[in-house]
Every structure is written in structure tokens, then in C-alpha cells.
Amino acid sequence: MEHTILERKDCGLKAFCCETPQFKTARLSAHLVLPLTSPEVAAVRALVPNISVRATRAYPDYTAFGKRLAELYGATVQAGVSRIGDNQILTLAASGIANRYAFDGEDVQAALAEILESIVFAPLFDADGLFPEEGFLQEQRQLLETLDAEFNEKRIYAKNHCTELMFAGEPAGVPKTGTKAAIRAATRAGTKAAWEEITRNAAVCQFSIGDGATIQFAENFAVKLGARKTLSTESSLHPAPAQVRRVTEEMPLAQSKLVLGLQVGTTREQRLATKLMAAIFGGTPSSKLFLNVREKQSLCYYCSARHDTPKNVIFVESGVETSNLDRAEEAILTELRAIQDGNISEEEILHAKLALCNGYNAVADSAASIESWYLSCMLQDSMHTPEQDAEAVMRITKDEIVEAANHTVLDTVYKLKGVAKAE
């Protein structure tokens, strides 16, 4: 996959351009990256992307904006908020058909670039210089409804709560959209100040992917940003725990949730060995957790492990009967000890390697996965291709896997205990 990378340290921009006829569309995006500091700051920042895509100074109401997107063959704009490591990621994007499918040589990508620039740099403000009240209140309400939906989906709630407990005192422990109290307390003035901070201090990871994609948008975006000093986006590794933190919360549920947070003391050079170890542990349908804890012992409805690279931790998530909570925890840790003791077959290792490589080979299948891969690379300051990782994974030895496992310790245990069946 051919691509171009542009880095402009004077304005805090890293850009990735991949021109490929594989996709009949092209996507332009800007990920605005800022370190997490507090729920209050996270909340006002999180409101900015969704308010900004409602209208801009060039398209001052929802109807005018929608009409312009319709003229561009049904182009779309998207906004989102996520967390990677210690950073809050505010995403703004525009997608549309490739130029060669437009009539009369229309430059759809240039039009989308102009729209995206207006969203980032020239959102709509009212006579008071603030985001319009109607849009602010609507997005505030929708953000609260999103948190309600996450609370109602107990698998998401349990994982989020364990994450906040494990990273307490670290930036990564701050919820990506702040708390409900912080969202309710947000003001239009505070949100305007957050927009000013974002445009002034956020590092920017910009992507142009698809048929007809060009690095020109990134070069124009750098001019718009101008010379400025951005905040550090480096994520610190999670330190080894002094003792295991255990928290049990009770709710009227039919199915309890168990989430374990494991600290991994490997180096960044052991990144792939750690990922492979996590895959053998619980990352595939042939993993120890799936085959032994879920299938053979029937202790969990689901049980999987995932490695969080920026923080170098592993989260194990499972849904269990309340009566099996303690047995499930012990069974999960037993499988980790098996890897630490070297009880891994060559077949297990090969299956895990092939599963990881299959994921690496699938990165090029969609613009979204390409963008996700290289955004992660940018934030870790380590540009590498999926093909390079696939080749490196196949060379990892059993001893390297066992060593990674022996640097892994239990950090946090969160149990969402069902006390009665939900009606």
C-alpha cells in the first residue's frame, strides 16, 4: 500500500495520505489530540466536535449545510470522541465520492476539504460570540444520553469502570467525555474556550485516504494552523501496582460481569511479543481463556483478553453467573500461570500468530482500519506497516512469549455482581 507521510513540527501536524483506487470514495479527517486532565475539561472538549459539525459560518444553519452535502453527491461529515493512552481524541471527518465519478470534472475532494476546514476553524457562533444555544443544549443532552446508553450496556459499563479504577490518578483514568455531572455543568462560554484551546494547542493527526486522495489538503491545513506550540501527547506506561485493587459493585442483573486489569512490565521493544502472549491468553477462538474457561469449564458466557498498547496493560472481560465469579477469576489466572510456566503448545502459538497476521492483512481492506492503524502509530511515535508487524510476529519465539507473560501481574479486579434477576 503506497502512502505519503508529512510531518510539520512547527504547527504540530502529522499527516498520512493514501491514494488508492481500491475505494470508490475518499475520506478526509483531522484527529485533534490533547492530554486528558480532568472530567470537567474532557466534557467541554467532547461537546465541541458534534456542535461544530451542525453548522459553520459558511453554512450557518442545518438546512444550508445539508443542502451543500447533498449537492456533493450525498457527502457526509462525522464527529467523534475517543481515548488512546493518556489522550483525548476529537475526530472530525468528511467523506464523499471520488472525483472521477463526479459530473463535469467537479472537484468533490476540494469541496470536502473546504468544508472540513470550516468545521475546524470557522464553526458557527452567535451574536455573543458563542456556540448557538439550541445546538449546544441538544448536543449536551445527546452526550448525556450516550453515557446513559453505556450505563445500560453493562459490558461497556464494567469495562469503563475497571479502566477508571485501574488508571486512577493517571490521565487515562479520566472518562473520554467527562462525567455526567461535568457535562451538565458545561457552559457555552466554557465550550467556546475549549474550542479555542483545541485550535491553539492540540496536536493534529490528519488523514486523506481513498481514490484521488492527495497530500495537498494536509499542506493547506498546516497553513491554517500556523506556527504554534502543541501540548505533549506522549502516554506514560502504567506502573506496577503496590497491591491488587478489588472493587465489587452490586446491581439487579441476570448476568454478572468480571473485568481484570493486568499490568505488563515489558519494554516497548517487546510490544509484539506481549500482543502475541495476550492473543494466546485470550485473544482468539483458539485461546486458553476461550477453550478452557469458557468451553471446557463453562464458567463464562464470554471471556476474552485485549492488550492496550499505549498503556501496556491487558484487560480480561467476562460475563458470568454470579455464583461463578470467584471460580472464573481463579480459572482465568490459572491460564495466565500456565503461559508463565511455559505450558504452551506449538499449535497454540501458530494459531495465535496466524490470527494476528490475519488482522494485519485486513488493515488495508477499509479506509477506517487504515486510519486507525496509522493514528495509533502516530500517537506512539512509531511508524510501521501492518506487513512489518506480520513478518516480525512470525519470528517471535516461545521463550519471548513466556518472558512477556512473566512480566504480567494482576492489578485490578472489578466485579459487577448481579444480586437479582433483572425484570
C-alpha positions as CSV (number, residue, x, y, z in Angstrom):
1,M,0.0,0.0,0.0
2,E,1.6,3.2,-1.2
3,H,1.4,6.2,1.1
4,T,2.9,9.6,1.8
5,I,3.7,10.9,5.3
6,L,4.1,14.6,6.1
7,E,5.2,16.0,9.5
8,R,5.2,19.7,10.3
9,K,6.6,20.2,13.8
10,D,6.2,23.9,13.6
11,C,2.4,23.6,13.7
12,G,2.1,20.1,15.4
13,L,0.8,18.3,12.3
14,K,1.3,14.7,11.2
15,A,-0.4,13.7,8.0
16,F,-0.9,10.4,6.2
17,C,-2.1,10.2,2.6
18,C,-3.0,7.0,0.8
19,E,-4.2,7.3,-2.8
20,T,-5.8,4.1,-3.9
21,P,-8.5,3.2,-6.5
22,Q,-9.5,0.3,-4.2
23,F,-12.1,2.6,-2.6
24,K,-14.6,4.4,-4.7
25,T,-14.8,7.2,-2.1
26,A,-12.3,9.4,-0.3
27,R,-12.2,10.4,3.3
28,L,-10.6,13.4,4.9
29,S,-10.2,13.6,8.6
30,A,-8.5,15.5,11.4
31,H,-7.9,14.0,14.8
32,L,-7.3,16.7,17.4
33,V,-5.2,15.2,20.2
34,L,-5.0,16.7,23.7
35,P,-3.9,15.1,27.0
36,L,-6.7,14.2,29.4
37,T,-6.6,16.3,32.5
38,S,-10.0,16.4,34.3
39,P,-13.6,15.3,33.8
40,E,-14.6,19.0,33.5
41,V,-12.1,19.8,30.8
42,A,-12.9,16.5,29.0
43,A,-16.6,17.3,29.0
44,V,-16.4,20.7,27.3
45,R,-13.9,19.5,24.8
46,A,-16.1,16.5,24.0
47,L,-19.0,18.8,23.1
48,V,-17.0,20.7,20.5
49,P,-16.9,18.2,17.6
50,N,-20.6,17.5,17.5
51,I,-21.6,21.1,17.8
52,S,-19.1,22.1,15.1
53,V,-20.5,19.7,12.5
54,R,-24.0,21.2,12.9
55,A,-23.2,24.4,11.1
56,T,-20.3,26.7,10.1
57,R,-20.0,30.4,9.2
58,A,-20.1,29.4,5.6
59,Y,-23.2,27.2,6.1
60,P,-24.9,28.9,9.0
61,D,-27.8,26.5,9.6
62,Y,-28.6,22.8,9.4
63,T,-30.6,23.2,6.2
64,A,-27.9,25.1,4.3
65,F,-25.2,22.6,5.5
66,G,-27.4,19.6,4.5
67,K,-28.1,21.1,1.1
68,R,-24.4,21.6,0.4
69,L,-23.6,18.0,1.3
70,A,-26.4,16.7,-0.9
71,E,-25.0,18.7,-3.8
72,L,-21.8,16.8,-3.3
73,Y,-23.5,13.5,-4.2
74,G,-24.6,12.8,-0.6
75,A,-21.3,13.6,1.1
76,T,-21.2,13.1,4.9
77,V,-19.5,14.7,7.9
78,Q,-18.8,12.8,11.1
79,A,-17.6,13.7,14.6
80,G,-16.4,11.5,17.4
81,V,-14.5,11.4,20.7
82,S,-12.2,8.6,21.8
83,R,-9.3,7.9,24.2
84,I,-6.0,6.4,23.2
85,G,-3.5,6.1,26.1
86,D,-3.5,9.3,28.1
87,N,-5.0,11.4,25.3
88,Q,-8.5,12.5,24.3
89,I,-9.0,12.3,20.6
90,L,-11.5,14.6,18.9
91,T,-12.3,13.5,15.4
92,L,-13.8,15.5,12.6
93,A,-14.2,13.9,9.1
94,A,-15.8,14.3,5.7
95,S,-16.4,11.6,3.2
96,G,-17.6,11.6,-0.4
97,I,-17.3,10.0,-3.8
98,A,-14.1,10.0,-5.7
99,N,-13.6,12.9,-8.2
100,R,-13.6,10.6,-11.2
101,Y,-17.3,9.7,-10.5
102,A,-18.4,13.3,-10.4
103,F,-20.1,15.1,-13.3
104,D,-18.3,17.7,-15.4
105,G,-14.9,17.3,-13.6
106,E,-16.2,18.6,-10.3
107,D,-13.6,18.5,-7.6
108,V,-15.5,16.9,-4.8
109,Q,-12.4,16.4,-2.6
110,A,-11.5,20.1,-2.7
111,A,-15.1,20.9,-1.7
112,L,-14.9,18.4,1.2
113,A,-11.5,19.9,2.3
114,E,-13.1,23.3,2.3
115,I,-16.0,22.0,4.4
116,L,-13.7,20.3,6.9
117,E,-11.5,23.3,7.3
118,S,-14.6,25.4,8.0
119,I,-15.8,22.9,10.7
120,V,-12.4,23.0,12.4
121,F,-11.5,26.7,12.1
122,A,-14.8,28.5,11.5
123,P,-17.7,26.9,13.3
124,L,-20.8,29.0,13.7
125,F,-21.0,31.4,16.6
126,D,-24.0,33.7,17.6
127,A,-24.1,37.4,18.2
128,D,-22.5,36.8,21.6
129,G,-19.6,35.0,20.1
130,L,-20.7,31.6,21.5
131,F,-22.0,28.4,20.0
132,P,-25.7,28.8,19.4
133,E,-27.7,27.8,22.4
134,E,-30.1,25.4,20.7
135,G,-27.3,23.4,19.2
136,F,-25.3,23.4,22.5
137,L,-28.3,22.2,24.5
138,Q,-29.1,19.5,22.0
139,E,-25.5,18.1,21.9
140,Q,-25.2,18.4,25.7
141,R,-28.4,16.3,26.0
142,Q,-27.2,13.7,23.4
143,L,-23.8,13.3,25.2
144,L,-25.7,12.6,28.5
145,E,-27.9,10.1,26.6
146,T,-24.7,8.4,25.3
147,L,-23.5,7.9,28.9
148,D,-26.9,6.6,29.8
149,A,-26.7,4.1,27.0
150,E,-23.2,3.0,28.1
151,F,-24.6,2.5,31.7
152,N,-27.4,0.4,30.3
153,E,-25.0,-1.8,28.4
154,K,-23.3,-3.5,31.3
155,R,-20.4,-5.0,29.4
156,I,-19.3,-1.5,28.4
157,Y,-20.1,0.0,31.8
158,A,-18.0,-2.7,33.6
159,K,-15.0,-2.2,31.2
160,N,-15.1,1.6,31.6
161,H,-15.4,1.4,35.4
162,C,-12.4,-1.0,35.6
163,T,-10.4,1.3,33.4
164,E,-11.2,4.3,35.6
165,L,-10.3,2.3,38.7
166,M,-7.0,0.9,37.3
167,F,-5.8,4.3,35.9
168,A,-7.0,6.3,38.9
169,G,-4.6,9.3,39.3
170,E,-3.4,8.9,35.7
171,P,-4.8,10.9,32.7
172,A,-6.1,7.7,31.2
173,G,-8.4,7.4,34.2
174,V,-10.4,10.4,33.1
175,P,-13.5,9.4,31.1
176,K,-13.1,10.4,27.5
177,T,-16.3,12.5,27.6
178,G,-16.1,13.5,31.2
179,T,-18.7,12.6,33.8
180,K,-22.5,13.3,33.7
181,A,-22.0,16.0,36.3
182,A,-19.3,17.6,34.3
183,I,-21.4,17.5,31.1
184,R,-24.4,19.1,33.0
185,A,-22.1,21.8,34.4
186,A,-20.7,22.7,30.9
187,T,-21.5,26.2,29.6
188,R,-21.4,27.7,26.2
189,A,-18.6,30.0,27.3
190,G,-16.6,27.0,28.5
191,T,-17.2,25.2,25.3
192,K,-16.1,28.2,23.3
193,A,-12.9,28.4,25.4
194,A,-12.4,24.7,24.8
195,W,-12.6,25.2,21.0
196,E,-10.0,28.0,21.3
197,E,-7.7,25.7,23.3
198,I,-8.1,22.9,20.7
199,T,-7.2,25.0,17.7
200,R,-4.4,26.6,19.6
201,N,-2.8,23.6,21.4
202,A,-4.0,20.3,20.0
203,A,-1.6,18.1,18.1
204,V,-3.2,17.2,14.8
205,C,-3.2,13.8,13.0
206,Q,-4.6,14.3,9.5
207,F,-5.6,11.6,7.0
208,S,-6.5,11.6,3.3
209,I,-7.5,8.1,2.2
210,G,-9.1,6.9,-1.0
211,D,-9.4,7.3,-4.7
212,G,-7.9,10.6,-5.6
213,A,-6.6,11.4,-2.2
214,T,-3.8,14.0,-2.1
215,I,-1.3,15.4,0.4
216,Q,-2.4,18.9,-0.7
217,F,-5.2,19.0,2.0
218,A,-2.6,18.4,4.7
219,E,-0.3,21.2,3.3
220,N,-3.3,23.6,3.3
221,F,-4.3,22.5,6.8
222,A,-0.8,23.3,8.1
223,V,-1.1,26.8,6.7
224,K,-4.4,27.3,8.5
225,L,-2.8,26.0,11.8
226,G,0.1,28.4,11.5
227,A,3.2,28.3,13.8
228,R,2.1,27.2,17.3
229,K,3.2,25.2,20.3
230,T,1.2,22.0,20.9
231,L,0.8,20.0,24.1
232,S,2.7,16.7,24.6
233,T,0.7,13.7,23.5
234,E,3.1,11.1,25.0
235,S,1.4,8.4,27.0
236,S,3.1,7.0,30.1
237,L,3.2,3.3,30.8
238,H,1.0,2.1,33.7
239,P,3.3,1.4,36.7
240,A,3.4,-1.9,38.6
241,P,0.7,-2.0,41.4
242,A,1.7,-1.9,45.1
243,Q,-1.2,-4.3,45.7
244,V,-4.2,-5.6,43.8
245,R,-7.2,-3.3,43.9
246,R,-10.5,-5.1,44.3
247,V,-13.9,-3.4,43.8
248,T,-17.3,-5.1,43.8
249,E,-20.5,-3.3,42.8
250,E,-23.9,-4.8,43.1
251,M,-26.8,-4.3,40.7
252,P,-30.0,-6.2,39.9
253,L,-28.6,-8.1,36.9
254,A,-29.2,-11.5,35.3
255,Q,-25.5,-11.8,34.4
256,S,-22.6,-10.6,36.4
257,K,-19.5,-9.0,34.8
258,L,-15.9,-9.7,35.8
259,V,-13.1,-7.5,34.4
260,L,-9.5,-8.0,35.3
261,G,-6.8,-5.4,34.7
262,L,-3.3,-6.8,34.3
263,Q,-0.1,-4.6,34.3
264,V,2.6,-5.7,31.9
265,G,6.2,-4.7,32.6
266,T,7.6,-5.4,29.2
267,T,9.6,-2.8,27.2
268,R,8.3,-1.1,24.1
269,E,10.7,-3.4,22.1
270,Q,8.7,-6.4,23.4
271,R,5.4,-4.9,22.1
272,L,4.7,-7.7,19.6
273,A,5.7,-10.5,22.0
274,T,3.3,-9.0,24.5
275,K,0.5,-8.8,21.9
276,L,1.1,-12.4,20.9
277,M,1.1,-13.5,24.5
278,A,-2.3,-11.7,25.0
279,A,-3.6,-13.5,21.9
280,I,-2.6,-16.9,23.2
281,F,-4.1,-16.0,26.6
282,G,-7.5,-14.8,25.4
283,G,-7.4,-13.0,22.1
284,T,-8.7,-15.7,19.7
285,P,-11.3,-18.5,19.5
286,S,-8.3,-20.9,20.0
287,S,-7.0,-19.1,23.1
288,K,-6.7,-20.6,26.5
289,L,-9.5,-18.5,28.0
290,F,-11.9,-19.4,25.3
291,L,-11.2,-23.1,25.1
292,N,-10.6,-23.8,28.8
293,V,-12.5,-21.3,30.8
294,R,-15.5,-20.8,28.5
295,E,-15.8,-24.0,26.6
296,K,-14.4,-26.8,28.9
297,Q,-15.3,-25.4,32.3
298,S,-18.4,-23.4,31.1
299,L,-17.6,-20.7,33.6
300,C,-18.3,-17.7,31.4
301,Y,-20.7,-16.6,28.7
302,Y,-17.8,-14.8,27.1
303,C,-14.2,-14.4,28.1
304,S,-11.5,-12.5,26.2
305,A,-8.3,-10.6,26.7
306,R,-7.1,-7.5,24.9
307,H,-3.8,-5.7,25.0
308,D,-3.8,-1.9,25.4
309,T,-0.5,-0.9,23.7
310,P,-0.1,2.7,24.8
311,K,-0.5,1.9,28.5
312,N,0.9,-1.6,28.2
313,V,-1.9,-3.4,30.1
314,I,-4.2,-6.3,29.4
315,F,-7.9,-6.2,30.1
316,V,-9.8,-9.5,30.6
317,E,-13.6,-9.2,30.2
318,S,-16.1,-11.9,31.0
319,G,-19.8,-12.4,31.6
320,V,-20.5,-15.0,34.3
321,E,-23.2,-16.4,36.6
322,T,-23.0,-14.6,40.0
323,S,-22.2,-17.9,41.7
324,N,-19.2,-18.4,39.4
325,L,-17.5,-15.0,39.9
326,D,-14.7,-16.3,42.2
327,R,-14.2,-19.5,40.3
328,A,-14.0,-17.7,37.0
329,E,-11.3,-15.3,38.4
330,E,-9.2,-18.2,39.6
331,A,-9.6,-20.1,36.3
332,I,-8.5,-17.0,34.3
333,L,-5.4,-16.5,36.5
334,T,-4.7,-20.3,36.2
335,E,-4.4,-19.9,32.4
336,L,-2.1,-17.0,32.8
337,R,0.1,-19.1,35.1
338,A,0.1,-21.8,32.5
339,I,1.7,-19.5,30.0
340,Q,4.1,-18.2,32.6
341,D,5.2,-21.8,33.2
342,G,5.7,-22.4,29.5
343,N,2.7,-24.7,29.1
344,I,2.0,-23.6,25.5
345,S,1.9,-25.9,22.5
346,E,3.5,-25.0,19.2
347,E,0.0,-25.3,17.7
348,E,-1.3,-22.6,20.1
349,I,1.5,-20.3,19.2
350,L,0.9,-20.9,15.5
351,H,-2.8,-20.3,15.7
352,A,-2.3,-17.0,17.6
353,K,0.4,-15.9,15.1
354,L,-1.9,-16.6,12.2
355,A,-4.8,-14.8,13.9
356,L,-2.7,-11.7,14.4
357,C,-1.4,-11.8,10.9
358,N,-4.9,-12.2,9.5
359,G,-5.8,-9.0,11.4
360,Y,-2.7,-7.2,10.0
361,N,-3.5,-8.4,6.4
362,A,-7.1,-7.0,6.8
363,V,-5.9,-3.5,7.7
364,A,-5.9,-2.5,4.0
365,D,-9.5,-3.6,3.5
366,S,-11.1,-0.4,4.6
367,A,-10.2,3.3,4.9
368,A,-11.3,3.2,8.6
369,S,-8.9,0.4,9.5
370,I,-6.0,2.1,7.7
371,E,-6.7,5.3,9.5
372,S,-7.0,3.5,12.9
373,W,-3.7,1.7,12.3
374,Y,-1.6,4.8,11.4
375,L,-3.3,7.0,14.0
376,S,-2.1,4.6,16.6
377,C,1.4,4.6,15.1
378,M,1.5,8.4,15.1
379,L,0.5,8.6,18.8
380,Q,3.2,6.1,19.7
381,D,5.7,7.9,17.5
382,S,6.5,4.6,15.8
383,M,5.5,4.4,12.1
384,H,5.4,0.8,11.0
385,T,3.3,-1.0,8.5
386,P,1.0,-4.0,9.1
387,E,3.2,-6.1,6.9
388,Q,6.3,-5.3,9.0
389,D,4.4,-6.4,12.1
390,A,3.2,-9.6,10.5
391,E,6.7,-10.5,9.5
392,A,8.0,-9.8,13.0
393,V,5.3,-11.7,14.7
394,M,6.1,-14.9,12.8
395,R,9.7,-14.7,14.2
396,I,8.7,-14.5,17.9
397,T,9.9,-17.5,19.9
398,K,8.2,-19.4,22.7
399,D,10.8,-18.1,25.2
400,E,9.9,-14.5,24.3
401,I,6.2,-15.2,24.9
402,V,6.9,-16.8,28.3
403,E,9.1,-13.8,29.2
404,A,6.3,-11.4,28.4
405,A,3.9,-13.5,30.5
406,N,6.2,-13.4,33.4
407,H,6.2,-9.6,33.4
408,T,2.4,-9.7,33.7
409,V,0.8,-9.2,37.1
410,L,-2.8,-8.8,38.4
411,D,-3.5,-5.1,39.0
412,T,-7.3,-4.5,39.3
413,V,-10.3,-6.8,39.8
414,Y,-13.7,-5.3,39.2
415,K,-16.9,-7.3,39.7
416,L,-20.3,-6.1,38.7
417,K,-22.3,-8.5,40.8
418,G,-25.9,-9.4,40.0
419,V,-28.0,-9.6,43.1
420,A,-31.3,-10.5,41.5
421,K,-32.6,-11.2,38.0
422,A,-33.5,-8.1,36.0
423,E,-37.2,-7.9,35.4
